[in-house]
Amino acid sequence: MSMANNDDNIDKLLMSETTKRKAFDMIVKSYSECLYWKIRYIVFSHEDANDVLQNTFLKAWANIDSFKGKSKLLTWLCSIAINEALDFLRKNKAAFNADAVENVSVANKLLADEYFNGDEVQAMLMQAVSNLPDVQRTVFNLRYFDNMKYSEISAILNTSEGALKASYHIAVKKISDYFHLHE
């Protein structure tokens, strides 16, 4: 079954109080992995990504009646997930700053993480991405890792495509500069 057909089925099931729970179970089953990776690219840690994913689904369930189908279900869920991930970063900024003081880099954390299956270059990329401001990091992740169109990112982040293109361009430049410094 295609994602569009699945969304149509979910939309129909959401309309009825008796099938709403079944629809939400379908949402969790269909979108957990996709949302996990969007969150993981923002918070980096497997455990943190799982916590944020759980919060995402809690918030989605609490607000399921507000989803009217005006946007794609995935767009609505991505918006919640990204906002939850950014909120997580803001709330835990002190812990991230403590890691920086102790010289515990994102790259070292990822290489020690049993759930990270990348190599040193990928860990360095994530280190460079971690140095970006939240908005640039989010735009870079959605565009680079998820290959999303600017129009889709615009719907998720509720900002103009021009601003997104500028953020992406600046992010790519900063990442390129990071790699040049660490050659």
N, C-alpha and C positions, 0 to 999 in steps of 0.2 A: 504494500500500500504506500503510495507516495505521501510526502509530507503534507502537501496541499489537501489531499483527500482526508488524511488523518486530522488535519486542522478543521476541516468541514464537519467531520464526525464529532470532534471535541466541542466545536461551537454549538452544535445541536444539543449535545448532552448537557452543556452548561446552562441551557435555557430552562431546564426542568430541575426543580429542587430534588426530585427523587433520583436523578442521574448525575447531579453535580459532583458528588464524591467520586463516582466512576470516571468522570471526565477529568477531574484533577489527578487521579491516579495515572491516567493516560498521559497527562501533561508531564508529570514527574518522570515516567518511564521514557517518554519520547525526547525530553529535552535536558535531562540531567547531565549527560556527558558533554553536550555542546556548551551548556552554561558553565559547567565545571571548568572547562578550558578557558573560557572567556575570563572567568574569575581568577584562575590560576595565573594567567599572564599578568594580572594586576597585582596580586598579593604574593605570588611566587611559591609559597609553602603549601604542600599538599594538605596538611591539617587545617591551615587557615582557609584554604579554598573550600574544603568540606564544610567548615563552620559557616562560611559566607553563603555557600550553596543552600544549606539548611535554612538560614535566615531568609534567603531569597524566596524559597518555597513557602515559608511561613507568611511572609509579607504578601506573596501572590495569593495564597489561600485567603488571607484576611481581606484582600481587596478584589477577590474574584468577581464580585458583583459589579465592580466598576469597569471591568473589561467589557466593552460594548462591540468589539469586533471592528472598530474603526481603523485599527492598524493590524498588522499580522500578529498572531499570538507570540511568535518568536521575538518580534520587535518589542512587544510589551514586556516579555520576560527578560530580555537582554537589558532593557532600561532599568528594571528592578535590580537585576544582578550587578550591573555596573555601578549603580548608585550604592548598593550595599557594599560592594568591594571598596569603593572610594571612601565611604563612611568608616569602614573597618580601618583603612589606612590612616584616616584623620584621627580616629580614636586611639590608635596604637603607634602614633608618630614617636612618642617617647621611647618605646621599645626599639623602634627602627634606629633612632638616634643613638641609643645605648649600644646597639650592634656596631654602628659606625665608629663610635669611640673605641670599642674593643677590637676594631679592625676585623670584624666578622663580615666578609663580603657576601653579597647575594650569590655570586659565582661559587664561593666555597660552600655555602649552605646547600646550593643545588647539587653540587658534585657529591655531597655527603648524603643527599636525600635518596632513599631507596626507590622512590617513585619517579625520580628524574632519570630519563633514559637518553639524555643528550650527551654530547662530548664537551670538551673544554671550550671550543669556539661558540657553541650554543650557550654555554654558561656565561661566557664573556658577553655575548649579545644580551642576555638577560640582565647582566650587571650594568651594561650601558643603558638598557631600557629603564632599569630601576632608578637611574640618576635623572630621568626626565620628570618634569612636573606632571601631576596627575592627569591633566587633560591631554597633554601631548602623548603621554604613555598610553592612555586609553585609545586615542585616535590611531597611534602607531600599531597597537595590538590588533585592533579591529581591521585595519587596512592590510597590514603585513601578514599576520598569522591567519586571519579569517577571510582575507581577500574580499572584504565587503566593499560595496560601492559607496561612494560618498553620500548618495541619496539615502541609503540604508542607515549609515552612521548618523546622518543628520536627523533622521526620525528617532533614533535611539537617544542621542544626546541633546536633541532639541536645539540645534544651532545651525547656522548657515553652512552650505557646502564650501563657500569661499573661505570661511574661518577654519574649517576642517582641513582644507587643502594647505593652508598656510601652516597650521599646527603640524601636519604630517611632514611637510617640507622641512620645517625647523627641527623636528624630531630626527629625521633622517640625517640632517647635517650634524646634529650633536652626536649621534651614534657613530657616524663616520669619523668625526673628530676624536671620539673616545678610542676607536680602534687605531687611529694614526698615533695617538699618544702612547698606546700600549703595544706597539710593534716591537 
